[in-house]
Amino acid sequence: MAYTITKDTIIGDILDNAPETAPVFLEMGMHCLGCPSARSESVADACAVHGVNADEIVAKLNAAANK
């Protein structure tokens, strides 16, 4: 069964359910994956902070989570 990630998905939930997505977050400049704010913010929030396109990141995250 596929794991679906959206812009509203919380990063901590993604990392708990699909740890193989960590490199995608690292690529976007999010190097502190274990800090409380990183684990509790949505993909959209993280993309806004890091200045990356949320749609592209969501596509990469879903590809990594569902290989």
N, C-alpha and C positions, 0 to 999 in steps of 0.2 A: 504494500500500500504506500502510495506516495506521501511524502511530507511536504505540505505546502507552506511556503513562507510568503508573507505579504509585507508591505511597508509598515503595517501596524504591529507586526510580530515583535515581541520583546527579545532582545539579543540574548539574554540569559536562557530563555526557553529554546532558542535556536541552538545555542552551544550545548545545552543539555541533551537535546534530541538528535542533533546532527553535528557532533564535534568536528567532523571533517570539513565543516564550513569555516573554521578558524582562519585558514590562509586567505580567504576572501576578505575578511575583516582586516587582516594584517596588510593586505595589498592596498586597502583604502586609507591606510594611515592610522588605523585604530589598533594601537599596540598594547593597550592596557585592558585586555579582555576580562581580567579578573576583578577589576575595580568595581565598586558598587554602582556607580553611575552607568558604566558600560553595560553591566548585566541587567539593569532595570530600564534602559531606554529602548525605544522602538528603532527599527531600521531607519525609518524616515527621520527621526531625531538625530541619529548618528550621521546620516548622510548630510543633513543640514549643517551640523557642526563641522564636518570634515570637507564640505564643499564638493561632494560627489553626487552623481545622478542616481537617485533612489531606484528608478526602474532598471537601470543596468545592474546595480548591486543585487536587487531582488532576483533578477534572472540568473546571475552568477551563483547566488546562494542556493536557489532551487536546483540548478544543474549539479552543484557539488553535493547537495543533500540527497539527490536521487540518482546518483551514478549507478 
